[in-house]
Amino acid sequence: MSVQYDKEIFSNENLTLKANFSGIKGRITNTLDLKMSIYAYDKNTGAPIFSEVLCFDEIKSLYEHLNQISIIKDSTQTTSGKFMETTGKFLTH
């Protein structure tokens, strides 16, 4: 596990949720080697709660999904009204 690429996402009195990038050597990686582990553990016992490893395509998909929310994409914005819900039905006049 690479400490410089380890990020605590959430923590409370019971658990910690982290993300960690791996497959980076000398600050260089490629789409085959880059992985992101998302894991949670019990703060009191250190016991793992869950762990999952994402490949490059899954990391990219998550990034693109988060990037659709303007207040995540641009931290200077505090509100967003650019949401559109679709139902799959066509409206006719």
C-alpha positions in Angstrom: 0.0 0.0 0.0 1.4 3.4 -0.9 1.0 5.9 1.9 1.2 9.0 -0.3 -1.8 7.7 -2.3 -3.9 6.7 0.7 -6.9 8.9 1.4 -9.3 8.7 4.3 -12.8 9.3 2.9 -14.9 9.0 6.0 -14.5 8.2 9.7 -16.7 8.0 12.8 -16.3 6.4 16.2 -16.8 2.9 14.7 -15.2 2.7 11.3 -12.9 4.3 8.8 -13.4 4.3 5.0 -10.3 4.8 2.8 -9.2 4.8 -0.8 -5.7 3.9 -2.0 -4.1 4.0 -5.4 -1.6 1.3 -6.3 0.4 0.4 -9.3 2.3 3.7 -9.3 6.1 3.4 -9.3 8.2 6.5 -9.3 5.1 8.6 -9.9 4.5 6.7 -13.2 1.7 4.3 -14.0 -0.4 3.1 -16.9 -3.9 1.9 -17.5 -3.0 -1.7 -16.9 -1.3 -1.2 -13.5 -3.3 1.5 -11.9 -5.8 0.2 -9.3 -7.8 1.8 -6.6 -8.7 -0.1 -3.4 -11.7 1.1 -1.4 -11.8 -0.4 2.0 -13.3 0.0 5.5 -12.2 -1.3 8.8 -13.4 -1.3 12.4 -11.6 1.4 14.3 -11.8 -0.4 17.6 -10.5 -3.8 16.5 -8.8 -3.1 13.2 -10.9 -5.8 11.7 -11.7 -5.4 8.0 -15.3 -4.6 7.1 -15.0 -4.8 3.3 -12.5 -4.2 0.6 -12.8 -3.9 -3.2 -10.2 -3.2 -5.9 -11.2 -1.1 -9.0 -9.4 -1.4 -12.3 -8.6 1.7 -14.5 -12.0 1.5 -16.4 -13.9 1.4 -13.1 -11.9 4.3 -11.7 -12.5 6.3 -14.8 -16.3 5.5 -14.7 -16.5 6.7 -11.1 -14.5 9.9 -11.9 -16.8 10.6 -14.9 -19.9 10.0 -12.7 -18.7 12.4 -9.9 -17.6 14.9 -12.5 -21.2 15.3 -13.7 -22.1 17.1 -10.4 -21.0 20.7 -10.9 -20.5 21.5 -7.2 -18.0 18.5 -7.0 -16.4 19.5 -10.3 -16.0 23.2 -9.3 -15.5 23.8 -5.5 -16.2 27.5 -5.9 -19.9 26.6 -6.6 -22.1 26.0 -3.5 -25.3 25.0 -5.3 -26.3 23.2 -8.4 -29.5 23.1 -10.4 -28.3 21.2 -13.4 -30.1 17.9 -12.7 -32.5 16.3 -15.1 -34.5 13.2 -14.5 -35.7 11.1 -17.3 -38.6 8.6 -17.3 -38.1 6.9 -20.6 -41.5 8.2 -21.8 -42.0 10.7 -24.5 -44.3 13.7 -23.9 -46.6 14.7 -26.8 -48.6 17.8 -27.2 
